[in-house]
Amino acid sequence: MALPPELATRLAAAKVDRARHQNAINDFLRLADPVRPRIGDSATTTTRSDEADELYDDTLQQVAEDFASDTLHRMMPREAPWVQYEPVTAIDETVKAALAGPLKMRTQSIFDAVSGSNFYSEAGAEWSFDLGHGTAAMTCNDYGAGEPLCFEGIGPHQLLIEKGAKGKLSFKAREFSMALEEAFAQWGEGAKWPSKLRKELRNSKTKRRLVVCLEAATRIYDPGDEKWKWQVAVDNHVIIETELVGVGSCPIIVTRWRSTSTTAWGNGPLRKALANAKSLDQVSYLRLKSMGKACDPAFFYDDDGVLNPEGGIGPGMAIPRLPGSKVDFADTADLNTAYYESGLLQDAVRRAGFQNGPDQKGKTPPTAFQWREEQLEEGRRLEQPTGKLYEEGVIAILQRVEFLLTQRGEIDELVEAGRKAIRVRPKNPLAKQQDGEKVQNASNLLNVVRGTFGDQAVAATVDTVKTIENLKRAVDDEIIVLREPAAAEEMMRGVLGQPGMAPGLETAPGGAAQ
């Protein structure tokens, strides 16, 4: 049986768009996670378990993992809510105060559902990792009130998307293979299973047969609400077809690092590191090859009919030869150039993945202000993609969780005060970045005042206690990260011009100021 014409047309267009990025994404996976499936792999014949044996450098693997964990921590930390639910600023302050309690409970319910689910295991495994090449996706479903919400990552080899109007995705689909028996367990008796598949399901020889499954959401443009046409097909048989209504109703969540106008797929920061990663892998291969020549160099000898060192010469061996026989060793390669070039390429790859610093250059220990300036520079480089990540990642995931909890009846519909709806205010890392720059500018201003007018002018014009409290709050909010106790002490001395650690800023054993 063939798929409906409209669905088949959208699938074909989405596959053409994905093919334009296939080489780059597959190269990224080969160098960053060689055991994962790639676009074009067959579910039955392709094996990637030994792919790592063909690589000679693992720099991109390390950078991709660190980038994934850092991104997840920045955007969706375990220990704090990702966003704040608050009333619009136009409503009365009395109404705001009355809504504070319900909004706090609503926020707690949503994030309790996230932390109680498998979100972090799935997001850390594929979602945040795939942001490195630019497009990450996952599904979020509710399989029963007695079970936690279920997240499942979607790799690029399964994902099919199409760009639509208003800069949004008009089509999101997941195509994958699984055993017929498992497919039946996935969608159950409520689906419209054809008699052919039901018959195979009852046969012990065919119930474990792999079937091609498709979950597809097609956007229905409606100015009043978000709507999707949801279709599930197994071996081209449409078994589920329904309409999803409401923000967060679509189970497939697609997040792009940075989007372009000509394609639905995103462009990630580590795609630009592919050239350096390939070069680094080749340099590592040549370095290893040259090291073998340096440790066990080739040699030339006169074949006199007696001397035969072709099998190697071991320690303590007595090798006979005729008088006048000669053995010459070949010149070995210079490894310094290879090591120097490897270091430059590794720095370039780490910079692409925002893992290049702060780093101590040379023998002089870096000052606290040097560390801070490098952190600010990294934050500025993160400014460009953050808005897209929040819109299609953080906000979209929370909207899906909120939708499912509302369907369960665990939280009420969107709270309103009169006709003023509640909006979501992201705790964007860019806001921290901008606050951090304000702290740095204030610190520089205090240094200028102290250097120009002396410590007495600072003491007379600066409220020391409040300054310390503000700096402490900045550290607690991770606006300032002090990696060592010495850095905290140096910063306080630099800001306040005091000879030692300022009172009220204590340092934990791990080094983070409290």
C-alpha positions in Angstrom: 0.0 0.0 0.0 1.3 3.5 -0.9 1.4 6.5 1.4 -1.1 9.3 0.8 0.2 11.5 -2.1 0.6 14.7 0.0 2.6 12.8 2.7 4.7 11.1 0.1 5.5 14.4 -1.6 6.6 16.0 1.6 8.8 13.0 2.5 10.5 13.2 -0.8 11.1 16.9 -0.5 12.5 16.5 3.1 14.8 13.7 1.9 16.2 16.0 -0.9 16.9 18.7 1.7 18.6 16.3 4.0 20.7 15.0 1.2 22.3 18.4 0.8 23.7 18.1 4.4 24.4 14.4 4.4 28.1 14.6 3.7 28.8 17.2 6.3 26.7 15.5 9.0 28.2 12.1 8.3 31.7 13.5 8.4 30.9 15.1 11.8 29.5 11.8 13.2 32.5 9.9 11.8 35.0 12.1 13.6 32.9 13.0 16.7 30.9 9.9 17.5 32.0 7.1 15.1 29.7 4.4 16.4 26.5 6.2 15.8 24.3 5.5 12.7 24.6 7.9 9.8 22.4 9.2 7.1 21.9 6.5 4.5 22.8 3.6 6.8 20.7 0.4 6.6 19.1 -0.8 9.8 20.0 -4.4 8.9 23.4 -4.4 7.1 25.4 -1.3 8.4 27.7 -1.9 11.4 29.7 1.0 12.9 31.1 -0.7 16.0 34.7 -0.7 14.6 34.7 2.8 13.1 36.8 4.2 15.9 39.7 1.9 14.8 40.1 4.0 11.6 40.7 7.3 13.5 44.1 8.5 14.7 42.9 11.5 16.8 40.0 11.9 19.2 40.1 15.7 19.7 36.7 16.3 18.0 35.2 13.5 20.1 36.3 15.1 23.3 35.3 18.6 22.2 31.8 17.4 21.0 31.1 15.7 24.4 32.3 18.8 26.4 30.3 21.1 24.1 27.2 18.9 24.6 27.4 18.8 28.4 28.2 22.6 28.6 25.3 23.5 26.3 22.9 21.3 28.4 24.1 22.9 31.6 23.9 26.4 30.2 20.4 26.0 28.7 18.7 23.4 30.9 20.5 23.1 34.3 19.3 20.3 36.6 19.5 22.4 39.8 17.3 25.4 38.7 14.2 26.1 36.6 15.1 27.0 33.0 12.5 29.8 32.7 10.3 31.9 35.0 6.6 32.0 34.6 5.4 35.5 35.4 2.4 37.7 34.6 2.7 40.4 32.0 3.9 43.7 33.4 0.7 45.6 32.5 -1.4 44.0 35.2 -2.0 45.4 38.7 0.6 44.8 41.3 -2.0 43.4 43.6 -3.0 40.8 41.0 0.7 40.0 40.5 1.2 39.3 44.1 -1.9 37.1 44.2 -0.6 35.1 41.2 2.9 34.6 42.7 1.9 31.5 44.6 0.0 29.7 41.9 2.7 30.5 39.3 5.4 29.1 41.7 3.4 25.9 42.1 2.9 25.7 38.3 6.6 26.1 37.7 7.5 23.5 40.3 5.0 21.0 38.7 6.5 21.4 35.2 10.1 21.0 36.3 9.3 18.2 38.6 7.8 16.4 35.6 11.0 17.1 33.6 13.4 15.9 36.4 11.3 12.8 37.0 11.4 11.8 33.4 14.3 10.5 31.3 15.0 13.9 29.7 18.6 14.3 30.9 19.7 10.9 29.8 18.2 11.4 26.3 19.2 15.0 25.9 22.7 14.2 26.9 23.0 11.2 24.7 21.9 12.7 21.4 20.0 16.0 21.5 22.7 18.3 22.9 25.4 16.3 21.0 23.6 16.9 17.6 23.6 20.6 18.2 27.2 20.4 17.3 26.3 19.8 13.6 23.3 22.1 13.9 20.0 20.1 14.1 18.8 18.2 17.1 15.5 16.5 17.6 13.6 14.4 20.2 10.1 13.2 20.9 8.1 13.7 24.1 5.1 11.5 24.8 2.9 10.5 27.7 2.3 6.7 27.8 0.1 6.8 30.8 -0.5 8.8 34.0 1.2 6.1 36.0 4.5 6.5 34.1 6.8 9.5 33.8 7.0 11.5 30.6 9.1 9.7 28.0 11.7 11.5 25.9 13.4 9.8 23.0 16.2 11.3 20.9 16.0 11.4 17.1 19.2 11.0 15.1 19.8 12.8 11.8 19.5 9.4 10.0 15.8 9.3 11.2 14.9 13.0 11.0 13.0 14.5 8.0 12.0 18.2 8.1 10.7 20.8 5.7 10.9 24.6 5.9 7.6 26.4 5.7 6.1 29.9 6.0 7.1 32.5 8.6 10.5 30.9 9.2 8.9 27.9 10.9 9.1 24.2 10.1 6.0 23.0 8.2 6.8 19.3 8.3 8.5 17.2 11.0 8.9 13.4 10.6 10.7 10.5 12.1 11.4 7.4 9.9 12.9 4.4 11.6 12.8 0.6 11.7 11.6 -1.7 14.5 10.2 -5.2 15.0 6.5 -5.6 14.1 5.8 -6.9 17.6 7.4 -3.7 19.1 5.5 -1.5 16.7 2.3 -3.0 17.9 3.3 -2.4 21.5 4.1 1.2 20.6 0.8 2.1 19.1 -1.5 -0.6 20.5 -4.9 -1.8 19.6 -6.3 1.7 19.1 -4.5 2.0 15.8 -6.0 0.9 12.5 -3.8 -2.1 11.8 -4.3 -3.8 8.4 -5.2 -7.5 8.4 -1.9 -8.3 6.7 0.1 -7.0 9.6 -2.2 -8.5 12.2 -1.8 -11.9 10.5 2.0 -11.5 10.6 1.9 -10.5 14.2 0.2 -13.8 15.1 2.9 -15.8 13.3 5.9 -16.5 15.5 8.2 -16.4 12.4 7.2 -13.0 11.2 6.3 -11.1 14.3 9.9 -10.1 14.8 10.2 -8.9 11.2 11.6 -5.4 10.9 9.0 -2.9 9.6 9.5 0.7 8.5 7.7 3.1 10.8 6.9 6.7 10.2 5.7 9.4 12.5 4.9 12.7 10.7 3.4 16.0 11.7 2.3 18.5 9.0 1.5 22.0 10.0 -2.0 23.3 9.5 -1.8 27.1 9.2 -4.5 28.6 11.5 -4.1 32.1 12.8 -6.2 31.2 15.9 -4.1 28.3 17.3 -1.2 25.9 16.5 -2.5 22.9 14.7 -0.8 19.8 13.2 -2.0 16.8 11.1 -0.5 13.8 12.8 0.0 10.6 10.9 1.6 7.3 11.8 2.4 4.7 9.1 3.9 1.2 9.3 5.2 -0.3 6.1 3.3 2.4 4.2 0.0 1.6 6.0 -1.4 4.7 7.7 -2.6 3.3 11.1 -3.2 6.7 12.9 -4.4 10.0 11.5 -5.6 12.8 13.7 -5.4 16.5 14.3 -3.4 18.0 17.1 -4.4 21.3 18.5 -2.6 23.6 20.9 0.9 25.0 21.6 3.0 22.0 22.5 0.7 19.4 20.9 3.3 18.1 18.4 5.3 15.3 19.9 8.4 15.9 17.6 10.6 18.8 18.8 13.3 20.0 16.4 16.0 22.5 17.6 18.4 24.2 15.3 21.6 25.9 16.4 21.5 28.5 13.6 19.0 28.5 10.7 19.4 29.8 7.2 16.8 30.9 4.7 17.4 28.2 2.1 17.1 25.0 4.1 15.2 23.5 7.1 18.4 22.1 8.6 20.6 24.1 11.0 24.2 24.9 10.9 26.1 24.1 14.1 29.4 25.4 15.4 31.4 22.2 15.0 30.6 21.9 11.3 33.2 24.6 10.7 35.7 22.6 12.6 35.5 19.6 10.2 38.3 20.8 8.0 40.7 21.2 11.0 39.5 17.9 12.5 40.2 16.0 9.2 43.6 17.7 9.0 44.4 16.8 12.6 43.5 13.2 12.0 45.8 13.1 9.0 48.6 14.8 10.9 48.2 12.4 13.8 48.5 9.5 11.3 51.7 10.9 9.8 53.1 11.6 13.2 52.5 8.1 14.3 54.0 6.8 11.1 57.0 9.0 11.5 57.4 8.0 15.1 57.5 4.4 14.0 60.3 5.3 11.6 62.1 7.2 14.4 61.9 4.4 16.9 62.5 1.6 14.4 64.2 3.2 11.4 64.7 1.4 8.0 68.2 0.3 7.1 70.2 -0.8 4.1 72.7 -3.6 4.0 75.1 -5.2 1.6 73.7 -8.6 0.6 76.8 -10.8 1.1 74.9 -14.1 1.3 75.6 -14.5 5.0 74.1 -11.5 6.8 70.2 -11.6 6.9 68.6 -9.1 9.3 65.2 -9.1 7.5 63.5 -10.8 10.3 64.7 -8.2 12.8 67.6 -8.1 15.3 66.8 -8.9 18.9 68.9 -8.2 22.0 71.7 -10.6 22.6 71.6 -12.1 19.1 74.9 -13.0 17.4 74.6 -12.1 13.7 77.4 -13.4 11.4 78.5 -11.4 8.4 81.5 -11.3 6.0 84.2 -8.8 6.5 83.4 -5.5 4.7 79.6 -5.9 4.9 77.9 -2.6 5.6 74.6 -1.5 7.2 73.3 2.0 6.9 70.2 3.4 8.7 67.8 5.8 6.9 67.3 9.3 8.3 64.4 9.7 10.6 61.6 12.3 10.3 61.5 15.5 12.4 58.5 15.2 14.7 58.6 18.7 16.1 56.7 20.1 13.1 54.0 17.5 13.4 53.5 18.2 17.1 53.4 22.0 16.6 50.9 21.7 13.8 48.8 19.3 15.9 48.7 21.9 18.7 47.4 24.6 16.4 44.7 22.4 14.9 43.6 21.2 18.3 43.2 24.9 19.5 41.1 25.6 16.4 38.8 22.7 17.0 38.4 23.6 20.7 37.6 27.2 19.8 34.9 26.1 17.4 33.3 24.1 20.3 33.7 26.9 22.8 36.2 24.8 24.8 39.3 26.8 24.2 39.6 28.6 27.5 40.4 30.2 29.7 43.8 28.8 29.1 47.2 29.6 30.7 49.5 30.8 28.0 53.2 30.7 28.8 54.7 30.4 32.3 53.1 33.5 33.8 49.9 32.6 35.8 46.8 34.4 34.5 45.2 37.0 36.6 41.6 36.9 37.7 40.8 39.7 35.3 42.4 37.8 32.4 40.2 34.8 33.2 37.2 37.1 33.3 37.9 38.8 30.0 38.3 35.4 28.3 34.9 34.3 29.7 33.3 37.5 28.5 34.7 36.9 25.0 33.3 33.3 25.0 29.9 34.7 26.1 29.9 37.2 23.2 30.5 34.4 20.7 27.5 32.5 22.1 25.2 35.4 21.6 24.3 34.6 18.0 22.6 31.2 18.3 21.1 31.5 21.8 17.7 32.9 20.7 17.0 30.1 18.3 18.0 27.5 20.9 15.6 29.0 23.4 12.7 29.3 21.0 13.0 25.9 19.4 14.6 24.1 22.3 14.0 25.2 25.9 10.6 26.9 25.3 9.4 24.2 22.9 10.3 21.4 25.3 8.6 23.1 28.2 5.5 23.9 26.1 5.3 20.2 25.2 5.6 19.2 28.9 3.0 21.8 29.9 0.6 20.5 27.2 0.9 16.9 28.4 0.5 17.9 32.1 -2.6 19.9 31.2 -4.0 16.8 29.3 -3.4 14.8 32.4 -5.1 17.3 34.6 -2.1 17.8 36.8 -2.0 21.5 36.1 -4.7 23.9 35.0 -5.1 25.7 31.7 -3.0 28.8 31.3 -3.6 31.2 34.2 -5.1 34.5 33.4 -5.7 37.7 35.3 -8.7 39.4 33.8 -7.6 39.1 30.1 -3.9 39.3 30.8 -2.2 36.0 30.0 1.0 34.7 31.6 4.1 34.8 29.5 7.4 33.0 29.8 10.6 34.8 30.5 13.7 32.8 29.7 16.7 32.9 32.0 18.8 33.4 29.0 22.6 32.9 29.3 22.9 36.1 27.3 21.3 38.0 30.2 24.0 36.6 32.4 26.6 37.6 29.8 25.3 41.2 29.8 25.2 41.3 33.6 28.7 39.9 33.7 29.9 42.7 31.4 28.2 45.2 33.7 30.1 43.7 36.7 33.4 43.8 34.7 32.8 47.5 33.7 32.0 48.4 37.3 35.2 46.7 38.4 37.3 48.6 35.9 35.7 51.8 36.9 36.6 51.2 40.6 40.2 50.5 39.5 40.4 53.7 37.6 39.0 55.7 40.5 41.4 54.1 42.9 44.4 54.6 40.6 43.5 58.2 39.9 42.3 59.5 43.3 43.7 56.9 45.7 42.2 54.3 48.1 40.7 57.0 50.3 38.5 58.3 47.5 37.2 54.7 46.9 36.5 54.3 50.6 34.6 57.6 50.8 32.4 57.0 47.7 31.9 53.2 47.5 29.6 51.2 49.8 31.9 48.3 50.5 29.3 46.0 52.1 26.8 46.4 49.2 29.6 46.0 46.7 30.6 42.7 48.3 27.0 41.6 48.4 26.6 42.4 44.6 29.7 40.5 43.7 28.6 37.5 45.9 25.2 37.5 44.2 27.0 37.5 40.8 29.0 34.5 41.8 25.9 32.7 43.1 24.1 33.3 39.8 27.2 32.1 37.8 27.6 35.5 36.3 31.2 35.4 37.6 33.0 32.1 37.8 36.0 32.0 40.1 37.8 28.8 39.6 40.4 29.2 42.4 40.4 30.8 45.9 43.4 32.9 44.8 41.3 34.2 41.9 38.6 35.3 44.3 41.1 37.0 46.6 42.8 38.8 43.7 39.5 40.0 42.3 38.4 41.5 45.7 41.8 43.1 46.2 41.5 44.6 42.6 38.0 45.9 43.1 38.3 47.3 46.6 42.0 47.9 46.9 42.3 45.9 50.1 45.4 43.8 51.1 43.5 40.6 51.7 40.2 38.7 51.3 37.3 41.0 51.8 34.9 39.9 54.6 31.7 38.2 53.5 33.1 36.4 50.5 34.0 33.0 51.6 35.5 30.3 49.4 34.2 26.7 49.2 36.7 23.7 49.2 36.0 23.2 45.5 37.1 26.8 44.8 33.8 28.4 43.9 33.0 31.6 45.8 29.8 31.4 47.8 
